[in-house]
Amino acid sequence: MQRGRTCAIWQAIALAAVVATADAQPAAPRTPPTNAQLVARTDEYLQRLASRGFTGGVLIVRNGRPVFAKSYGLADRTRGIAADTNTVWNLGSITKQFTAAAILRLEELGRLRTTDSLARFFPDAPADKRHITLHQLLTHTAGFRSDYSPTDYEPTTRAEYVARMFSAPLRTPPGAAHEYANSGYSLLAAIIEMVTGREYEAALRTLVLEPAGMRATGYTAPQWPAAQIAHGYQDGRDWGTIVERIGVPGAPFWALRGNGGLHTTLGDMARWDVALRDRRVLTDSSRTKFMTGHVDEGPGARSQYAYGWAVMRTPRGSRLVTHNGGNGVYVAELLRFVDEGVTIFAASTVAELTASMAVRTLEHIAFGEPYELPPTRRVASAEALAAAAGTYVLADGSRLSLQGHEGVLHADAIGQQAWQLLATGDTASLPRAASLNARAGQIVEALGRGDIGPLRVALGPDGPDSSEVATQERQLMEGRRQRFGDLRSVEVLGTSTGPGGLARTTVRLNFTRGAATNLYTWAPDGSIVDIGARPFAPAELAWTTDGEFRSWDPRTNSGVRLVFTGGMAEAITARGRVLLSRR
């Protein structure tokens, strides 16, 4: 599915927790870089990412003028096509703001009102849904489930999808709570079609895209050359393109239409930023309504949802209007620091190194704040690898196993301190790490037996219904068995700390022909707020200086430094040195 804010991947949650601090004290002022410095520093950082496999494009606008627009990596590895400023990127759920803009434009034209109820457009809507308003759809407070299709590409008609939405019970009463729902924006797309008498993409082009000058943005109408569309990559495999998947009659289908899947270029996103500053698409009052937070993004949230945007305060005390999107392979981030005159757009196509992992550093660069570059990769000698390879034990009995291969060390950590060290460069762990490790182990052991009970409890009463969870987990496990064989054992690797009280536990599932990991992100109250799954891959530690190896995690822009002398190993952390005993 095209992911949005509440089902964001870990790095997107981390970004929101860092910047969504409405009660934070403004950070100490720093000297902003000149345009030349911003360009040089941004390029240096992204070149380092590209050397590690990043493929993506970045646009930075300052005071209404683009100062940086560049793409990196290969848009198509098989054909050797490099990404450039004309490369087409997927927007994911950033699509929602374009749907919202079309609704506001229709309101300006007197064709509808955001206070209108569904009964105006669907006279036969059931009683529990008749009084839902367009405002509630726009702010994810209508009470619908997020999705009513198993995939974004299931062939559905508008009537079929609306019927599913209307026949299913609501998650919450209309207006009672913010519950992110892709389906609400699909319903808005249906209303746009009904009001205009035109297909969604055609109506969007007339109402929003053409006034903004965005001729290279759409689903398929721009008819981009195939070489211009970036391929997605996951675990080294070519995922293909979304454009290929929606290039059939009737597509994009209704699990995607209006809520995700639009494509664009860096140049068109610069034009969109201009349109958000003047009246070429929306009047001043409509733009204010468009980008003003209307509802909290959940209980205790420090951010508010507008119409296709989230609104929050940065650590500098300024306003950030933002949204992200993606499907786990394609990822896009749009951040508008409206009080500071800076916009950052980043898009990526490699699941292991995403735009969400990069935008925090890009923000630091743009505002002259401290940041860390990924370490330069250097090939270690066979002697250096042999001297470092082995199994090392930490104080809690956890193990760090190191093996040399093709000039780098591959690290496998099992147990809490070793996992925390590898993930964050320190051994300090959350006090609740042990209990989260135990709960995650119980969940995965039960899943291996086909029992979703422990997972369903951890998701809480507001999580997806049991049948949805069971279907997803059954499909995931079946796919893994087909690829890796029978499940042999389960190992809880450990829990790493995150921002805002979040924590993530990683569990490895060992099959006869390989391994995979389940990742569970926990809220402070002990409920699961995000689930991830990926093939297992050991971390890499690159040689940096004589006797020193260093890892780097793109999600946290940190890692561990290991120094090897005389058959001993020491981890250099921010709080000092940690001795690792060689077994």
Secondary structure as UniProt FT lines:
FT   TURN            6..7
FT   HELIX           10..19
FT   TURN            22..23
FT   HELIX           35..51
FT   TURN            52..53
FT   STRAND          56..62
FT   TURN            63..64
FT   STRAND          65..72
FT   STRAND          74..76
FT   TURN            77..80
FT   STRAND          81..82
FT   TURN            85..86
FT   STRAND          88..92
FT   TURN            93..94
FT   HELIX           95..108
FT   TURN            109..110
FT   TURN            114..115
FT   HELIX           118..121
FT   TURN            123..124
FT   TURN            127..131
FT   HELIX           134..138
FT   TURN            139..140
FT   TURN            152..153
FT   HELIX           158..167
FT   TURN            174..175
FT   HELIX           182..196
FT   HELIX           200..204
FT   HELIX           205..209
FT   HELIX           210..212
FT   TURN            215..216
FT   TURN            221..222
FT   HELIX           226..228
FT   STRAND          232..234
FT   TURN            235..236
FT   STRAND          237..240
FT   HELIX           242..245
FT   TURN            249..250
FT   TURN            254..259
FT   STRAND          262..264
FT   HELIX           266..275
FT   TURN            276..277
FT   HELIX           284..290
FT   STRAND          295..296
FT   TURN            299..300
FT   STRAND          304..305
FT   STRAND          310..313
FT   TURN            315..316
FT   STRAND          319..326
FT   STRAND          331..337
FT   TURN            338..341
FT   STRAND          342..348
FT   TURN            351..352
FT   HELIX           355..366
FT   TURN            367..368
FT   HELIX           382..388
FT   STRAND          390..393
FT   TURN            395..396
FT   STRAND          399..405
FT   TURN            406..407
FT   STRAND          408..414
FT   HELIX           416..424
FT   TURN            431..432
FT   HELIX           433..448
FT   TURN            449..450
FT   HELIX           453..459
FT   TURN            461..462
FT   HELIX           466..484
FT   STRAND          487..497
FT   HELIX           499..501
FT   STRAND          503..511
FT   TURN            512..513
FT   STRAND          514..522
FT   TURN            524..525
FT   STRAND          528..535
FT   STRAND          539..545
FT   TURN            546..547
FT   STRAND          548..551
FT   TURN            554..557
FT   STRAND          561..565
FT   TURN            566..567
FT   STRAND          568..573
FT   TURN            574..575
FT   STRAND          576..582
//
